[in-house]
Every structure is written in C-alpha cells, then in structure tokens.
Amino acid sequence: MSLSSRAEEESAEEIHIPADIDWKMLDKSKFFFLGAALFSGVSAILYPVVVLKTRQQVCQSQVSCIKTAFSIVGHEGFRGLYRGFGTSLMGTIPARALYMTALEVTKSNVGTATIRFGVSEPTAAAIANAAAGLSAAMAAQLVWTPIDVVSQRLMVQGGTTSTHHHNNNNNPKTTSSSCKYLGGIDAFRKILNTDGPRGLYRGFGISILTYAPSNAVWWASYSVAQRLVWGGIGCYLCKKDSCRNENGGNSFRPDSKTVMAVQGVSAAMAGGVSALITMPFDTIKTRLQVLDGDENNNGRKGVPTIRQTVRNLVREGGWMACYRGLGPRWASMSMSATTMITTYEFLKRLSAKTQEGLTS
C-alpha cells in the first residue's frame, strides 16, 4: 500500500512517494543476508545506550545518565559499555529474521483484507502496521527473552556495582544477581542449571506486555506520523505556490534524501510516543530478569514476582521510580527507530526483485 494513493489523489497537493515494497516483491535470501549485516551494525552503534538504560533501571536510587556513563567508563573502561554485546548480537540475528518475516507477512495480509472490507487506505495502513508490529514482537520474543535475560545480567555485572554494599567511591548501589558470570555461555549455563528453562524465560509475560503494545503503538504511530509530515510538506508547497501541475494543484516528486528524512522524523516521533507509554513495563521487565528475589524464612531466595518488583520500586522512589532510565530509553528508541526504519526501508529497496517503479 502506498501513501500516495486515494487520499493524495483526491487532494490539490500531489506528492509522488516511492512505491511501498511488500513481502511478495522481496528477494528473501538477499533480504535476510543483508538484513543481518545492516542491523548488526546498527545494534553495535546503539548498544551503549541500552547498557546505560539497564544500569539506571536496576539502580536503587535516581542517578543521572551522564554520571552513570562516567562511572562505567571510569571503573570498567569503554568495554563496560559493551558488556553482553556478543550474546545480544548472537540472538539479534535470528530474532530479527523472525521479526521481519512476521512483520511483512502480517502487514501485507492485513492491509489487503482491511481494504477489501471498504476501510479507507490511511486507516487500513494504520491497522495493518499495528497488527504487524504486534505479531512481529510476539514472534521475536521467543528468541529475544532468553537473550535479554543473559545479556542484561552481563550488563549490570560490573566492577562498580555490588549486591550487598556501597563501594568506597560513592558510586550508586545497584542490586543485581549475586551470581557472577564469565561470559554469555557461562551465564546461559548457570541460569539453566539454577532455574531451568523458566529462568531463561523470566519476564516473558511482561516482555510481551511491553514489546507487543509498544510495537503496535510504534508502527501505527509511524504510519500516522508519515502522513502528517507529508501533509505538512503539501501545505508548505501550497503556500509556496510552486511546483504547479497541469490541473492547477501542486505536484512534487521528492528525491531519496527527502524520503529518508521524512521516514527518520516520523520514526523518531513514533519512538518517543512508544517509549513514554511503555516505560513502566520495561523497568519492571528489566528488574524481573536481572534481580534476585527476596529471601524467605529459610534464607533462600525465590523468583521475584511482578507485585514484589513493583512494591520494591515504589518503596525506593515512589511511582516515578518506574520511569528510571526514561531519558536513555527515549533517546535509544528515537535513535533506534530513526536508524532502524531508514535502514529497513533501504534494505527493502536493495532486496526488491525488480527496481522498476520504486521511484515513482
């Protein structure tokens, strides 16, 4: 479905946007191979922000992002900003493959079905994008949750943090798992031996509650944001009174840089909205996956529940504690959304079976 269909054809401003590429138009082998390479690079660039967000979420007191970053670099070096990256990267590739497959198949099928029911194209696009984001997130979590559990355990395992005491340098106290890991494989083995498969899927339910709505909101918001931005461009052209076509309206054919800029701005807008709505769920999810439970009467620690996690957060800093790490997460989601969507659209064009008609 193209943004430049019914609504634009009926308006005075005509903007010729490159045609959308659906699942049937893609060379699948090229799509997955190039996708693995491109998204691995994007993940490497954005990973330090994820580490900062995770450290802030498990910290028992409110600490600024800058202070957290300097603390990590000062005591662990720049390698501290990439703790768990190898594990995360190994899981990202199959998870992305599942995500992209579910996304494109759902978007294509739902979009076609809703239009057949007589739904307007803009509404159909929003519904299709929301459904696609929802199904893609649920499919990807089958791989992402165990990777999240392992990589986040490694993220918070640093030289400046302690489970039981403050250090001598007045660094913020971070509550984390008492078990220490030598790497991703060692963490995977120890979690499996200690808690079984359930340990690797700790927080799976809250992950679905976090990422499924987040993706649905993001893709729907992205669809709406794109239309708003292109509509703004149409209004600008109308006021400028340029690019007149033969019918007396405005006709504009954007180049690839303009298209990428609009996609990037729309993605950042959608990312900010999604981050704000789902932040409490993400904080609870991270705590569940990283922290040990409260000790019971026998002195043994049990798996923390959502209720215990929320109670501990509120006790530490009130309800606003659920928004710890909002700054890094907002920045991470906005930057990630911008880079991911421009990379994703670029990937789809590289993977198209034919390049004819992609710029008209």
C-alpha positions as CSV (number, residue, x, y, z in Angstrom):
1,M,0.0,0.0,0.0
2,S,1.4,3.4,-1.0
3,L,1.0,6.6,0.9
4,S,0.4,8.4,-2.3
5,S,-2.9,6.7,-3.2
6,R,-6.5,7.6,-2.5
7,A,-6.1,10.5,-0.1
8,E,-3.4,12.2,-2.0
9,E,-5.1,11.7,-5.4
10,E,-8.2,13.5,-4.1
11,S,-6.2,16.5,-2.8
12,A,-4.9,19.5,-4.5
13,E,-1.3,18.7,-3.5
14,E,0.1,15.6,-5.2
15,I,3.2,14.1,-3.7
16,H,4.7,11.2,-5.7
17,I,6.2,9.0,-3.0
18,P,8.2,5.9,-4.0
19,A,6.0,2.8,-4.1
20,D,5.9,0.6,-1.0
21,I,7.5,-2.8,-1.3
22,D,5.5,-5.7,0.1
23,W,6.6,-9.2,1.1
24,K,5.9,-10.7,-2.4
25,M,8.3,-8.3,-4.1
26,L,11.3,-9.2,-1.9
27,D,14.2,-11.5,-2.8
28,K,14.1,-13.4,0.5
29,S,17.8,-14.6,0.6
30,K,19.1,-11.2,-0.1
31,F,16.7,-9.6,2.4
32,F,17.8,-11.8,5.3
33,F,21.5,-11.8,4.5
34,L,21.8,-8.0,4.0
35,G,19.4,-7.5,7.0
36,A,21.7,-9.5,9.3
37,A,24.7,-7.4,8.3
38,L,23.0,-4.0,8.4
39,F,21.1,-4.5,11.7
40,S,24.2,-5.9,13.4
41,G,26.0,-2.6,12.6
42,V,23.1,-0.6,13.9
43,S,22.9,-2.6,17.1
44,A,26.6,-2.1,17.7
45,I,26.2,1.7,17.5
46,L,23.2,1.9,19.8
47,Y,24.2,-0.8,22.4
48,P,25.9,1.6,24.9
49,V,22.6,3.5,25.4
50,V,20.9,0.2,26.2
51,V,23.5,-0.6,28.8
52,L,23.0,2.9,30.4
53,K,19.3,2.4,30.5
54,T,19.6,-1.0,32.1
55,R,22.0,0.2,34.7
56,Q,19.7,3.0,35.7
57,Q,16.7,0.7,35.9
58,V,18.4,-1.6,38.4
59,C,19.9,1.2,40.5
60,Q,18.3,1.7,43.9
61,S,18.5,5.5,43.7
62,Q,17.9,8.0,40.9
63,V,21.2,8.6,39.1
64,S,21.8,10.8,36.1
65,C,22.6,9.2,32.8
66,I,25.9,11.2,32.5
67,K,27.0,10.2,35.9
68,T,26.3,6.5,35.2
69,A,28.2,6.7,31.9
70,F,31.3,8.3,33.5
71,S,31.1,5.7,36.4
72,I,31.1,2.8,33.9
73,V,33.9,4.2,31.7
74,G,36.0,5.3,34.8
75,H,35.9,1.9,36.5
76,E,35.4,-0.6,33.7
77,G,36.7,1.2,30.6
78,F,34.8,1.6,27.4
79,R,34.4,-2.2,27.3
80,G,31.9,-1.7,30.1
81,L,29.5,-0.1,27.7
82,Y,29.5,-3.2,25.6
83,R,29.0,-5.8,28.3
84,G,26.9,-8.7,26.9
85,F,27.1,-7.4,23.4
86,G,28.3,-10.7,21.9
87,T,25.4,-12.5,23.4
88,S,23.0,-9.9,22.3
89,L,24.3,-9.9,18.8
90,M,24.1,-13.7,18.5
91,G,20.4,-13.5,19.4
92,T,19.6,-10.4,17.4
93,I,20.2,-12.1,14.1
94,P,17.6,-14.9,14.4
95,A,15.2,-12.7,16.3
96,R,15.4,-10.0,13.6
97,A,14.7,-12.7,11.0
98,L,11.6,-13.8,12.8
99,Y,10.6,-10.2,13.4
100,M,10.9,-9.1,9.8
101,T,9.1,-12.1,8.4
102,A,6.1,-11.8,10.8
103,L,6.1,-8.0,10.2
104,E,6.0,-8.1,6.4
105,V,3.6,-11.1,6.1
106,T,1.1,-9.7,8.6
107,K,1.3,-6.2,7.1
108,S,0.6,-7.4,3.6
109,N,-2.2,-9.8,4.5
110,V,-4.0,-7.5,7.0
111,G,-3.6,-4.5,4.7
112,T,-5.2,-6.3,1.8
113,A,-8.0,-7.7,4.0
114,T,-9.0,-4.4,5.5
115,I,-9.1,-2.6,2.2
116,R,-11.4,-5.4,0.9
117,F,-13.8,-4.5,3.8
118,G,-14.1,-1.0,2.4
119,V,-11.8,0.7,5.0
120,S,-10.1,3.8,3.8
121,E,-6.5,3.5,2.8
122,P,-5.0,5.6,5.6
123,T,-7.0,3.7,8.3
124,A,-6.1,0.4,6.7
125,A,-2.4,1.3,6.7
126,A,-2.5,2.2,10.4
127,I,-4.4,-1.0,11.3
128,A,-2.1,-3.2,9.2
129,N,1.0,-1.6,10.7
130,A,-0.3,-2.0,14.3
131,A,-1.2,-5.7,13.7
132,A,2.2,-6.3,12.0
133,G,4.0,-4.7,14.9
134,L,2.1,-6.8,17.4
135,S,2.6,-10.1,15.7
136,A,6.3,-9.4,15.0
137,A,7.1,-8.5,18.6
138,M,5.3,-11.7,19.9
139,A,7.2,-13.9,17.4
140,A,10.6,-12.3,18.2
141,Q,10.2,-12.6,21.9
142,L,10.6,-16.4,21.7
143,V,14.3,-15.7,20.9
144,W,14.7,-12.3,22.5
145,T,13.6,-13.1,26.0
146,P,16.4,-15.6,26.8
147,I,18.9,-13.3,25.1
148,D,17.6,-10.4,27.2
149,V,17.9,-12.3,30.4
150,V,21.5,-13.3,29.7
151,S,22.8,-10.0,28.2
152,Q,21.1,-7.9,30.9
153,R,22.7,-10.0,33.6
154,L,26.1,-9.3,31.9
155,M,25.3,-5.6,31.5
156,V,24.8,-4.9,35.2
157,Q,27.8,-7.1,36.3
158,G,30.5,-4.6,36.6
159,G,33.3,-3.6,38.8
160,T,31.4,-0.6,40.3
161,T,28.4,-2.5,41.5
162,S,27.7,-4.6,44.4
163,T,24.8,-6.7,45.6
164,H,25.2,-6.1,49.3
165,H,27.1,-2.9,50.0
166,H,28.0,0.6,48.8
167,N,31.5,0.9,47.4
168,N,34.1,3.3,48.7
169,N,33.8,5.7,45.8
170,N,30.2,6.8,46.4
171,N,29.1,5.1,43.3
172,P,25.4,4.3,43.2
173,K,24.4,1.0,44.7
174,T,23.0,-1.5,42.2
175,T,21.0,-4.5,43.2
176,S,21.8,-7.4,40.8
177,S,22.1,-11.1,40.7
178,S,24.6,-12.4,43.2
179,C,25.9,-15.0,40.7
180,K,28.9,-13.8,38.7
181,Y,29.4,-14.9,35.0
182,L,32.5,-15.3,32.9
183,G,30.6,-14.7,29.7
184,G,27.4,-15.3,27.8
185,I,27.8,-19.1,27.6
186,D,28.7,-19.3,31.2
187,A,25.7,-17.2,32.2
188,F,23.4,-19.3,30.0
189,R,24.6,-22.5,31.6
190,K,24.4,-21.2,35.2
191,I,20.9,-19.8,34.8
192,L,19.8,-23.0,33.2
193,N,21.3,-25.1,36.0
194,T,19.9,-22.9,38.7
195,D,16.4,-22.1,37.5
196,G,15.9,-24.4,34.5
197,P,14.3,-23.2,31.2
198,R,11.9,-21.0,33.2
199,G,15.0,-18.9,34.3
200,L,15.8,-18.1,30.7
201,Y,12.2,-17.0,30.1
202,R,11.9,-15.0,33.3
203,G,9.8,-11.9,32.5
204,F,8.4,-13.4,29.2
205,G,4.9,-12.4,30.1
206,I,5.8,-8.8,31.0
207,S,8.1,-8.7,27.9
208,I,5.0,-9.5,25.7
209,L,3.1,-6.8,27.6
210,T,6.0,-4.4,27.0
211,Y,7.0,-5.0,23.4
212,A,3.8,-6.2,21.8
213,P,1.8,-3.0,22.6
214,S,5.0,-0.9,22.1
215,N,5.4,-2.2,18.6
216,A,1.8,-1.9,17.8
217,V,1.8,1.7,19.0
218,W,5.1,2.4,17.2
219,W,4.1,1.1,13.8
220,A,0.6,2.7,13.9
221,S,2.1,6.0,15.1
222,Y,4.8,5.8,12.4
223,S,2.1,5.3,9.7
224,V,0.1,8.3,11.0
225,A,3.2,10.4,11.6
226,Q,4.4,9.9,8.0
227,R,1.0,11.1,6.7
228,L,1.2,14.2,8.9
229,V,4.7,15.0,7.8
230,W,3.9,14.5,4.1
231,G,0.7,16.6,4.7
232,G,2.8,19.3,6.2
233,I,5.0,19.3,3.1
234,G,1.9,19.5,0.9
235,C,0.7,22.6,2.9
236,Y,4.2,24.2,2.6
237,L,4.1,23.6,-1.2
238,C,0.6,25.1,-1.4
239,K,1.7,28.3,0.5
240,K,4.8,28.5,-1.5
241,D,2.7,28.3,-4.7
242,S,5.3,26.3,-6.6
243,C,5.5,23.0,-8.4
244,R,2.2,23.7,-10.1
245,N,0.9,20.8,-12.2
246,E,-1.4,20.9,-15.2
247,N,-4.5,20.5,-13.1
248,G,-3.7,23.6,-11.1
249,G,-2.6,21.7,-8.0
250,N,0.8,21.2,-6.5
251,S,2.9,18.4,-7.8
252,F,6.1,17.3,-6.0
253,R,8.4,14.3,-6.6
254,P,10.7,14.0,-3.6
255,D,14.2,12.6,-4.0
256,S,15.6,9.7,-2.0
257,K,17.1,12.0,0.6
258,T,13.8,13.7,1.3
259,V,12.0,10.4,1.6
260,M,14.6,9.2,4.1
261,A,14.4,12.4,6.1
262,V,10.6,12.1,6.4
263,Q,10.9,8.5,7.4
264,G,13.5,9.4,10.0
265,V,11.5,12.2,11.5
266,S,8.3,10.1,11.6
267,A,10.2,7.2,13.2
268,A,11.6,9.5,15.9
269,M,8.1,10.9,16.7
270,A,6.7,7.3,16.9
271,G,9.6,6.1,19.1
272,G,9.1,8.9,21.6
273,V,5.4,8.2,22.0
274,S,6.0,4.5,22.4
275,A,8.8,5.0,24.9
276,L,6.7,7.2,27.1
277,I,3.7,4.8,27.1
278,T,5.5,1.6,27.8
279,M,8.4,2.7,30.1
280,P,7.0,1.3,33.4
281,F,6.5,-2.1,31.8
282,D,10.1,-2.0,30.6
283,T,11.5,-1.1,34.0
284,I,9.5,-3.9,35.7
285,K,10.7,-6.4,33.0
286,T,14.3,-5.5,33.4
287,R,14.1,-5.8,37.2
288,L,12.4,-9.2,36.9
289,Q,15.1,-10.5,34.5
290,V,18.1,-9.2,36.4
291,L,17.4,-9.1,40.1
292,D,17.3,-11.9,42.6
293,G,14.1,-12.4,44.7
294,D,13.5,-11.6,48.3
295,E,14.8,-14.0,50.9
296,N,12.2,-16.2,52.5
297,N,12.1,-17.6,56.1
298,N,14.6,-20.3,55.2
299,G,17.1,-17.7,54.0
300,R,16.7,-18.8,50.4
301,K,15.9,-16.5,47.5
302,G,12.9,-17.1,45.4
303,V,12.0,-15.8,41.9
304,P,10.6,-12.3,42.3
305,T,7.0,-11.6,41.3
306,I,5.7,-8.6,39.4
307,R,4.0,-7.5,42.6
308,Q,7.2,-7.7,44.6
309,T,9.1,-5.9,41.9
310,V,6.6,-3.0,41.7
311,R,6.5,-2.8,45.5
312,N,10.3,-2.5,45.7
313,L,10.4,0.1,43.0
314,V,7.7,2.2,44.8
315,R,9.5,1.9,48.1
316,E,12.8,3.0,46.6
317,G,11.5,6.1,44.8
318,G,7.7,6.3,44.5
319,W,5.8,5.7,41.3
320,M,8.3,7.8,39.4
321,A,10.9,5.0,40.0
322,C,9.1,3.2,37.2
323,Y,10.4,5.8,34.9
324,R,14.1,5.5,35.8
325,G,16.1,5.4,32.6
326,L,13.4,7.2,30.6
327,G,16.0,9.6,29.2
328,P,18.2,6.9,27.8
329,R,15.3,4.8,26.7
330,W,13.6,7.7,25.0
331,A,16.9,8.5,23.2
332,S,17.5,4.9,22.5
333,M,14.1,4.3,21.0
334,S,14.1,7.5,19.0
335,M,17.6,6.9,17.6
336,S,17.0,3.3,17.1
337,A,13.7,4.0,15.4
338,T,15.2,6.5,13.1
339,T,18.2,4.4,12.1
340,M,16.2,1.1,12.0
341,I,13.5,2.4,9.8
342,T,15.8,4.1,7.3
343,T,18.0,1.0,7.3
344,Y,14.9,-1.2,6.9
345,E,13.5,0.8,4.0
346,F,16.9,0.9,2.4
347,L,17.2,-2.9,2.9
348,K,13.8,-3.5,1.3
349,R,14.8,-1.5,-1.8
350,L,18.1,-3.3,-2.1
351,S,16.3,-6.7,-1.8
352,A,13.5,-5.9,-4.3
353,K,13.3,-8.4,-7.1
354,T,13.0,-5.6,-9.6
355,Q,14.0,-1.9,-9.2
356,E,11.4,-0.7,-11.7
357,G,8.8,1.6,-10.4
358,L,10.4,2.1,-7.0
359,T,10.9,5.8,-7.6
360,S,7.6,6.7,-9.0
